[in-house]
Amino acid sequence: MSKYHDDNSYASDPGGISLSRSKLMAFKKELPFFMRLFSRIRHPQGLLAEHLRLGDSRAAMVMPTSGKLVIAAYTDELDCVALLAFPDRVAHQYKLNPGDRLLTVNTYYRGSNVAPDLEHGEYSHRRYSNFFPLIAEFLSEDSLAIEHRKAHISEEEWIATYVKGEEKLNREDQFLRNGNPYLSQIPASGDPLKLGR
């Protein structure tokens, strides 16, 4: 039984990984002051731990950009990706390169209109309007469990994730979400973030 999520729905491929408190705190420290104050109410640690354990685990890939780490996180529910931007600290800590494979763990939101930075792909189930992606490697020490799950993701999903990410990056009006786990459910909005190629 879950405390924060709907027991009437369940992930086809649950993440099954644990939350690292120290990794989460590094992201919390990067929040603006008032967001830090309210983070315990909006995103208690137990919610994020439950998210990583029960959420749907899918492909995520590092995209070819310069000046900022951008990761495409795939959802099979909408058959699309969200582009997540991360600070230099994360890029330096994990020494990632374009094409590197990561794991996103997603939970979902219902609504009448799909989030403005998402779209229903050809194979969308059209049950949800938004999703909340968390990059497992940045929030957990369970490297063996993460690698085991990644090994079972189909090659087609990895390819689709990268292709969809490149298509989004090539759009003139594309926005990037903040990849911080306290913020990554918020659809990208405002002025597009210009990225070097």
C-alpha positions, -999 to 999 in steps of 0.1 A, spaced: 0 0 0 13 34 -9 10 66 11 13 92 -16 3 75 -48 -29 59 -62 -31 22 -54 -56 18 -82 -29 22 -108 5 6 -110 36 7 -131 43 -19 -157 80 -17 -149 83 -2 -113 117 14 -105 122 -6 -74 151 15 -62 158 34 -30 163 71 -25 196 85 -14 190 113 11 224 129 5 219 130 -33 184 145 -28 198 171 -3 223 183 -29 193 192 -52 174 208 -23 202 231 -16 201 245 -51 164 256 -48 156 293 -42 151 300 -5 113 301 -4 111 269 -25 133 252 1 110 263 29 79 247 12 96 216 -3 89 195 28 52 202 23 49 198 -15 75 171 -19 81 152 13 110 128 12 87 99 16 68 109 -16 100 110 -36 112 77 -21 79 61 -30 81 76 -65 114 58 -71 102 26 -57 68 24 -74 70 47 -105 73 35 -141 110 31 -151 119 40 -187 147 51 -210 165 85 -206 194 97 -227 220 125 -226 215 148 -255 241 166 -277 242 201 -264 269 225 -253 269 247 -222 242 227 -203 234 191 -195 201 181 -211 185 147 -207 155 134 -227 133 114 -203 109 90 -221 73 81 -212 55 53 -229 22 65 -216 24 96 -238 50 82 -262 71 114 -260 100 129 -240 105 157 -216 138 176 -219 153 181 -185 182 206 -179 206 201 -151 233 224 -135 270 222 -141 275 204 -108 256 174 -121 274 174 -155 308 174 -137 299 149 -110 287 122 -135 309 130 -164 282 122 -189 285 123 -227 259 126 -255 242 92 -260 248 80 -225 219 59 -212 202 67 -179 170 56 -162 139 78 -156 113 69 -131 79 85 -139 46 91 -122 16 106 -140 -10 133 -138 -45 132 -153 -60 163 -170 -80 174 -200 -51 192 -218 -16 177 -223 12 198 -208 25 225 -232 60 210 -235 46 175 -242 26 158 -269 8 126 -276 30 104 -297 18 78 -322 16 51 -295 3 73 -267 -23 56 -244 -39 90 -239 -46 84 -202 -25 112 -188 -17 149 -195 17 152 -177 44 132 -161 69 136 -133 103 123 -143 131 116 -118 166 105 -131 174 75 -110 212 78 -112 211 113 -96 189 102 -67 199 66 -58 229 45 -49 213 13 -62 235 11 -92 231 -26 -97 193 -24 -97 194 6 -121 217 -12 -145 196 -43 -143 165 -24 -153 183 -5 -181 195 -38 -196 158 -49 -200 147 -18 -219 144 -25 -256 168 -11 -281 137 4 -299 129 25 -268 165 38 -265 165 48 -301 130 64 -299 141 84 -268 172 98 -286 153 106 -318 124 123 -300 149 143 -279 168 155 -310 135 165 -327 126 186 -297 160 202 -295 158 212 -331 125 231 -326 129 269 -325 103 272 -297 114 243 -275 115 248 -238 135 229 -212 122 217 -178 143 222 -147 156 187 -140 157 193 -102 136 165 -86 115 191 -67 107 209 -100 108 184 -129 70 178 -129 65 215 -139 60 220 -176 85 242 -193 73 277 -200 86 312 -206 113 321 -230 130 292 -248 164 285 -234 189 289 -262 215 261 -264 247 258 -284 249 227 -306 
